[in-house]
Structure formats: C-alpha cells, structure tokens
Amino acid sequence: MEKEVVLLSRIGCHLCQRAEDLVESYFPGCPVLDVDLNEERCRTYGTRVPVLVIEGKVVLEGVFEEEALKAIAQSITFQDRRHGHSNRE
C-alpha cells in the first residue's frame, strides 16, 4: 500500500523549486499542488511553502534538507515493510 504524498508549492519560489527536485528523487511522480490555485490551501499553507504532506499530515516545510527527506522516505518504506506491505507493485 502506497502512502499518499503531496508537495504544496508555488511558482517562482526558489525554495519550492529545490523541494520539487528533492521530492522527485525520493518520491517519483509525487503530485505538486500550487497553493495559489486554491483559496483554502493558500490561506493554510501560503506562507509555509514548500510543504510536504504525507497521509494528510505535514511532515516537512520551509527549507528542505536532503537528509531529512531521505529519513522520511526510509521511514515510510520501513513502516510499509513492517506491516507486510511492499512499495513494489
């Protein structure tokens, strides 16, 4: 079972572009949502972007460090394996 992973971002944001590149490395195909295209998302996350949300919970925001993202990706993989799930189809 794959976890729902979403990156909230903004066009023209240099931190967001770096986060997009890093997230793509660890979560290929992760949806990237522009916070400015949705009023509620903009109100909630507009000053916090980039924001990584996994299963509806914010796990990383602002400056994304590769080590932190790597640890999150490994943690998800470990949890899935522990519960008898594989990330492979």
GUMI-119853 format. One record per atom (N, C-alpha, C): residue number from 1; chain; atom name; x, z, y. Coordinates in nm, 4 decimals. Example, Ala and Ser with C-alpha at 12.3 -4.5 7.8 and 13.67 -1.06 7.14 Angstrom:
2
REC    i  ch  at         X         Z         Y
REC    1   A   N    1.3190    0.7800   -0.5690
REC    1   A  CA    1.2300    0.7800   -0.4500
REC    1   A   C    1.3200    0.7800   -0.3300
REC    2   A   N    1.2850    0.7080   -0.2250
REC    2   A  CA    1.3670    0.7140   -0.1060
REC    2   A   C    1.2900    0.7870    0.0030
END
This chain:
89
REC    i  ch  at         X         Z         Y
REC    1   A   N    0.0848    0.0000   -0.1178
REC    1   A  CA    0.0000    0.0000    0.0000
REC    1   A   C    0.0896    0.0000    0.1244
REC    2   A   N    0.0680   -0.0978    0.2103
REC    2   A  CA    0.1487   -0.1040    0.3314
REC    2   A   C    0.0852   -0.0212    0.4413
REC    3   A   N    0.1706    0.0406    0.5204
REC    3   A  CA    0.1240    0.1187    0.6346
REC    3   A   C    0.0930    0.0236    0.7493
REC    4   A   N   -0.0071    0.0597    0.8303
REC    4   A  CA   -0.0387   -0.0192    0.9488
REC    4   A   C    0.0615    0.0161    1.0582
REC    5   A   N    0.1393   -0.0825    1.0977
REC    5   A  CA    0.2420   -0.0651    1.2004
REC    5   A   C    0.2101   -0.1602    1.3142
REC    6   A   N    0.2049   -0.1074    1.4374
REC    6   A  CA    0.1743   -0.1880    1.5558
REC    6   A   C    0.2697   -0.1477    1.6675
REC    7   A   N    0.3202   -0.2471    1.7395
REC    7   A  CA    0.4033   -0.2219    1.8564
REC    7   A   C    0.3232   -0.2563    1.9811
REC    8   A   N    0.3123   -0.1607    2.0719
REC    8   A  CA    0.2471   -0.1845    2.2005
REC    8   A   C    0.3562   -0.2170    2.3007
REC    9   A   N    0.3383   -0.3266    2.3729
REC    9   A  CA    0.4442   -0.3804    2.4566
REC    9   A   C    0.3864   -0.4343    2.5871
REC   10   A   N    0.4734   -0.4911    2.6676
REC   10   A  CA    0.4311   -0.5502    2.7949
REC   10   A   C    0.5252   -0.6671    2.8266
REC   11   A   N    0.4702   -0.7756    2.8737
REC   11   A  CA    0.5509   -0.8909    2.9138
REC   11   A   C    0.6343   -0.8521    3.0352
REC   12   A   N    0.7618   -0.8890    3.0325
REC   12   A  CA    0.8513   -0.8636    3.1452
REC   12   A   C    0.9194   -0.7287    3.1413
REC   13   A   N    0.8962   -0.6521    3.0375
REC   13   A  CA    0.9551   -0.5185    3.0226
REC   13   A   C    1.0809   -0.5306    2.9366
REC   14   A   N    1.1977   -0.4993    2.9944
REC   14   A  CA    1.3224   -0.5154    2.9184
REC   14   A   C    1.3306   -0.4178    2.8017
REC   15   A   N    1.2782   -0.2968    2.8156
REC   15   A  CA    1.2763   -0.2025    2.7036
REC   15   A   C    1.1862   -0.2545    2.5916
REC   16   A   N    1.0768   -0.3171    2.6311
REC   16   A  CA    0.9829   -0.3719    2.5329
REC   16   A   C    1.0465   -0.4859    2.4544
REC   17   A   N    1.1207   -0.5714    2.5213
REC   17   A  CA    1.1844   -0.6841    2.4529
REC   17   A   C    1.2853   -0.6334    2.3509
REC   18   A   N    1.3643   -0.5328    2.3893
REC   18   A  CA    1.4612   -0.4751    2.2947
REC   18   A   C    1.3866   -0.4120    2.1763
REC   19   A   N    1.2787   -0.3405    2.2045
REC   19   A  CA    1.1995   -0.2777    2.0981
REC   19   A   C    1.1411   -0.3844    2.0053
REC   20   A   N    1.0919   -0.4935    2.0613
REC   20   A  CA    1.0362   -0.6012    1.9793
REC   20   A   C    1.1403   -0.6550    1.8824
REC   21   A   N    1.2617   -0.6767    1.9324
REC   21   A  CA    1.3695   -0.7279    1.8476
REC   21   A   C    1.4037   -0.6294    1.7358
REC   22   A   N    1.4151   -0.5014    1.7695
REC   22   A  CA    1.4475   -0.3996    1.6698
REC   22   A   C    1.3360   -0.3839    1.5673
REC   23   A   N    1.2121   -0.3776    1.6146
REC   23   A  CA    1.0987   -0.3595    1.5244
REC   23   A   C    1.0878   -0.4773    1.4283
REC   24   A   N    1.1121   -0.5967    1.4751
REC   24   A  CA    1.1058   -0.7149    1.3888
REC   24   A   C    1.2081   -0.7047    1.2753
REC   25   A   N    1.3212   -0.6408    1.3016
REC   25   A  CA    1.4244   -0.6241    1.1986
REC   25   A   C    1.3787   -0.5295    1.0879
REC   26   A   N    1.3080   -0.4242    1.1239
REC   26   A  CA    1.2688   -0.3222    1.0273
REC   26   A   C    1.1254   -0.3371    0.9758
REC   27   A   N    1.0411   -0.4018    1.0551
REC   27   A  CA    0.9009   -0.4233    1.0176
REC   27   A   C    0.8640   -0.5692    1.0456
REC   28   A   N    0.9182   -0.6622    0.9663
REC   28   A  CA    0.8924   -0.8049    0.9908
REC   28   A   C    0.7432   -0.8355    0.9955
REC   29   A   N    0.7044   -0.9145    1.0940
REC   29   A  CA    0.5645   -0.9537    1.1080
REC   29   A   C    0.4761   -0.8488    1.1735
REC   30   A   N    0.5367   -0.7415    1.2226
REC   30   A  CA    0.4604   -0.6355    1.2890
REC   30   A   C    0.3858   -0.6936    1.4094
REC   31   A   N    0.2562   -0.6671    1.4202
REC   31   A  CA    0.1825   -0.7153    1.5363
REC   31   A   C    0.2337   -0.6505    1.6658
REC   32   A   N    0.2441   -0.7314    1.7696
REC   32   A  CA    0.2840   -0.6832    1.9022
REC   32   A   C    0.1639   -0.7031    1.9936
REC   33   A   N    0.1131   -0.5930    2.0482
REC   33   A  CA   -0.0035   -0.5998    2.1354
REC   33   A   C    0.0374   -0.5736    2.2792
REC   34   A   N   -0.0044   -0.6607    2.3695
REC   34   A  CA    0.0237   -0.6450    2.5125
REC   34   A   C   -0.0741   -0.5428    2.5697
REC   35   A   N   -0.0226   -0.4303    2.6170
REC   35   A  CA   -0.1099   -0.3237    2.6686
REC   35   A   C   -0.1930   -0.3702    2.7873
REC   36   A   N   -0.1438   -0.4680    2.8611
REC   36   A  CA   -0.2139   -0.5130    2.9809
REC   36   A   C   -0.3377   -0.5983    2.9513
REC   37   A   N   -0.3562   -0.6362    2.8257
REC   37   A  CA   -0.4711   -0.7189    2.7898
REC   37   A   C   -0.5921   -0.6361    2.7466
REC   38   A   N   -0.5768   -0.5043    2.7466
REC   38   A  CA   -0.6855   -0.4162    2.7043
REC   38   A   C   -0.6856   -0.2949    2.7964
REC   39   A   N   -0.7961   -0.2744    2.8661
REC   39   A  CA   -0.8042   -0.1677    2.9671
REC   39   A   C   -0.7765   -0.0287    2.9084
REC   40   A   N   -0.8348    0.0001    2.7942
REC   40   A  CA   -0.8144    0.1321    2.7328
REC   40   A   C   -0.6685    0.1526    2.6907
REC   41   A   N   -0.6099    0.0504    2.6265
REC   41   A  CA   -0.4677    0.0603    2.5875
REC   41   A   C   -0.3794    0.0755    2.7095
REC   42   A   N   -0.4110    0.0029    2.8153
REC   42   A  CA   -0.3310    0.0107    2.9376
REC   42   A   C   -0.3382    0.1505    2.9973
REC   43   A   N   -0.4555    0.2063    2.9986
REC   43   A  CA   -0.4738    0.3414    3.0526
REC   43   A   C   -0.3987    0.4453    2.9679
REC   44   A   N   -0.4051    0.4300    2.8373
REC   44   A  CA   -0.3448    0.5273    2.7464
REC   44   A   C   -0.1934    0.5115    2.7343
REC   45   A   N   -0.1458    0.3878    2.7240
REC   45   A  CA   -0.0052    0.3641    2.6927
REC   45   A   C    0.0729    0.2912    2.8016
REC   46   A   N    0.0068    0.2512    2.9089
REC   46   A  CA    0.0685    0.1661    3.0100
REC   46   A   C    0.2009    0.2143    3.0661
REC   47   A   N    0.2157    0.3450    3.0862
REC   47   A  CA    0.3419    0.3970    3.1411
REC   47   A   C    0.4374    0.4433    3.0309
REC   48   A   N    0.3979    0.4249    2.9056
REC   48   A  CA    0.4782    0.4749    2.7936
REC   48   A   C    0.5442    0.3640    2.7125
REC   49   A   N    0.5123    0.2388    2.7404
REC   49   A  CA    0.5628    0.1281    2.6592
REC   49   A   C    0.7150    0.1179    2.6657
REC   50   A   N    0.7726    0.0697    2.5573
REC   50   A  CA    0.7111    0.0309    2.4314
REC   50   A   C    0.6693    0.1532    2.3503
REC   51   A   N    0.5675    0.1331    2.2658
REC   51   A  CA    0.5164    0.2410    2.1819
REC   51   A   C    0.4971    0.1866    2.0400
REC   52   A   N    0.5553    0.2547    1.9430
REC   52   A  CA    0.5371    0.2174    1.8033
REC   52   A   C    0.4334    0.3114    1.7432
REC   53   A   N    0.3286    0.2516    1.6852
REC   53   A  CA    0.2191    0.3280    1.6264
REC   53   A   C    0.2128    0.2946    1.4771
REC   54   A   N    0.2138    0.4000    1.3953
REC   54   A  CA    0.2031    0.3821    1.2507
REC   54   A   C    0.0847    0.4645    1.2020
REC   55   A   N   -0.0091    0.3938    1.1373
REC   55   A  CA   -0.1303    0.4590    1.0875
REC   55   A   C   -0.2022    0.5360    1.1983
REC   56   A   N   -0.2034    0.4796    1.3187
REC   56   A  CA   -0.2758    0.5393    1.4308
REC   56   A   C   -0.2023    0.6501    1.5040
REC   57   A   N   -0.0792    0.6797    1.4629
REC   57   A  CA   -0.0024    0.7868    1.5271
REC   57   A   C    0.1202    0.7305    1.5974
REC   58   A   N    0.1431    0.7771    1.7200
REC   58   A  CA    0.2611    0.7354    1.7955
REC   58   A   C    0.3835    0.7995    1.7308
REC   59   A   N    0.4788    0.7168    1.6897
REC   59   A  CA    0.5994    0.7683    1.6259
REC   59   A   C    0.7245    0.7467    1.7101
REC   60   A   N    0.7158    0.6563    1.8076
REC   60   A  CA    0.8313    0.6273    1.8927
REC   60   A   C    0.7809    0.5642    2.0217
REC   61   A   N    0.8414    0.6029    2.1338
REC   61   A  CA    0.8028    0.5418    2.2613
REC   61   A   C    0.9200    0.5448    2.3579
REC   62   A   N    0.9128    0.4578    2.4582
REC   62   A  CA    1.0190    0.4528    2.5590
REC   62   A   C    1.1399    0.3774    2.5084
REC   63   A   N    1.2544    0.4396    2.5150
REC   63   A  CA    1.3791    0.3768    2.4698
REC   63   A   C    1.3864    0.3868    2.3175
REC   64   A   N    1.3919    0.2724    2.2508
REC   64   A  CA    1.4020    0.2706    2.1049
REC   64   A   C    1.5493    0.2670    2.0653
REC   65   A   N    1.5909    0.3646    1.9873
REC   65   A  CA    1.7260    0.3658    1.9321
REC   65   A   C    1.7166    0.3147    1.7881
REC   66   A   N    1.8115    0.2304    1.7515
REC   66   A  CA    1.8069    0.1702    1.6186
REC   66   A   C    1.8093    0.2747    1.5072
REC   67   A   N    1.8891    0.3788    1.5231
REC   67   A  CA    1.8969    0.4820    1.4193
REC   67   A   C    1.7616    0.5503    1.3961
REC   68   A   N    1.6891    0.5767    1.5035
REC   68   A  CA    1.5572    0.6401    1.4916
REC   68   A   C    1.4599    0.5467    1.4197
REC   69   A   N    1.4630    0.4195    1.4562
REC   69   A  CA    1.3738    0.3223    1.3937
REC   69   A   C    1.4078    0.3055    1.2454
REC   70   A   N    1.5352    0.3027    1.2151
REC   70   A  CA    1.5805    0.2915    1.0760
REC   70   A   C    1.5310    0.4116    0.9945
REC   71   A   N    1.5421    0.5317    1.0504
REC   71   A  CA    1.4970    0.6528    0.9813
REC   71   A   C    1.3464    0.6485    0.9554
REC   72   A   N    1.2705    0.5986    1.0528
REC   72   A  CA    1.1245    0.5869    1.0368
REC   72   A   C    1.0926    0.4889    0.9243
REC   73   A   N    1.1600    0.3738    0.9238
REC   73   A  CA    1.1363    0.2728    0.8203
REC   73   A   C    1.1713    0.3279    0.6827
REC   74   A   N    1.2821    0.3986    0.6718
REC   74   A  CA    1.3222    0.4564    0.5435
REC   74   A   C    1.2245    0.5650    0.4993
REC   75   A   N    1.1755    0.6428    0.5928
REC   75   A  CA    1.0802    0.7487    0.5611
REC   75   A   C    0.9510    0.6899    0.5039
REC   76   A   N    0.9038    0.5831    0.5615
REC   76   A  CA    0.7822    0.5177    0.5140
REC   76   A   C    0.8047    0.4636    0.3733
REC   77   A   N    0.9179    0.3996    0.3511
REC   77   A  CA    0.9496    0.3449    0.2192
REC   77   A   C    0.9569    0.4567    0.1161
REC   78   A   N    1.0212    0.5682    0.1523
REC   78   A  CA    1.0334    0.6823    0.0623
REC   78   A   C    0.8964    0.7403    0.0293
REC   79   A   N    0.8116    0.7569    0.1299
REC   79   A  CA    0.6776    0.8120    0.1081
REC   79   A   C    0.5955    0.7221    0.0167
REC   80   A   N    0.6043    0.5908    0.0374
REC   80   A  CA    0.5293    0.4979   -0.0458
REC   80   A   C    0.5764    0.5046   -0.1905
REC   81   A   N    0.7059    0.5114   -0.2110
REC   81   A  CA    0.7586    0.5189   -0.3476
REC   81   A   C    0.7203    0.6504   -0.4133
REC   82   A   N    0.7223    0.7587   -0.3364
REC   82   A  CA    0.6878    0.8895   -0.3889
REC   82   A   C    0.5424    0.8951   -0.4346
REC   83   A   N    0.4584    0.8175   -0.3674
REC   83   A  CA    0.3163    0.8150   -0.4022
REC   83   A   C    0.2814    0.6999   -0.4956
REC   84   A   N    0.3852    0.6402   -0.5553
REC   84   A  CA    0.3609    0.5347   -0.6532
REC   84   A   C    0.3310    0.3988   -0.5962
REC   85   A   N    0.3586    0.3800   -0.4680
REC   85   A  CA    0.3349    0.2507   -0.4040
REC   85   A   C    0.4685    0.1820   -0.3810
REC   86   A   N    0.4654    0.0525   -0.3795
REC   86   A  CA    0.5842   -0.0263   -0.3502
REC   86   A   C    0.5538   -0.1143   -0.2304
REC   87   A   N    0.6549   -0.1437   -0.1505
REC   87   A  CA    0.6351   -0.2331   -0.0363
REC   87   A   C    0.6335   -0.3796   -0.0812
REC   88   A   N    0.6558   -0.4032   -0.2081
REC   88   A  CA    0.6551   -0.5394   -0.2598
REC   88   A   C    0.5164   -0.5743   -0.3091
REC   89   A   N    0.4833   -0.7030   -0.2922
REC   89   A  CA    0.3518   -0.7484   -0.3412
REC   89   A   C    0.3656   -0.8022   -0.4811
END
